[in-house]
Amino acid sequence: MIAVHRELGGANGYTATGLALVSWSNTDPTVKVELDRVPKDVRPEQFMTRMIEQVLAATSVSQHVDVRSLIERRELAVTEEDEIAELTQ
């Protein structure tokens, strides 16, 4: 059901969906995250990747420059300071 509610391009549904299973007991206060029991297409890492992609798609290329450079594995010819300078003119 988590994957079904994901909308990959329209205005309906969620931008991303994800699932993390946890377990604990009443005698041990430690919480164990059990990602190996979660299907790959709904694991937290794909959720975070999709959310980052969504933020980058919705913002100017001069915003989140460091993140864009890391994802694209190249240095961009723009800086976040360029955006600030443009807004103050």
Residue pairs with C-beta under 8 A, 6 or more apart in sequence:
2 17
2 18
2 19
2 42
3 17
3 41
3 42
5 13
5 14
5 17
6 13
6 14
6 15
6 16
6 17
7 13
7 14
7 15
15 50
15 51
15 54
16 46
16 47
16 50
16 51
16 54
17 42
17 47
18 42
18 43
18 44
18 46
18 47
18 48
19 38
19 42
19 43
19 44
20 33
20 35
20 38
20 43
20 44
21 33
21 34
21 35
21 37
21 38
22 31
22 32
22 33
22 34
23 31
23 32
23 34
24 30
24 31
24 32
35 43
35 44
40 46
52 67
52 71
55 64
56 64
56 67
56 68
56 71
60 83
61 68
61 76
61 78
62 78
62 79
62 80
62 82
62 83
62 86
63 80
63 83
64 80
65 76
65 78
65 79
65 80
68 76
69 75
69 76
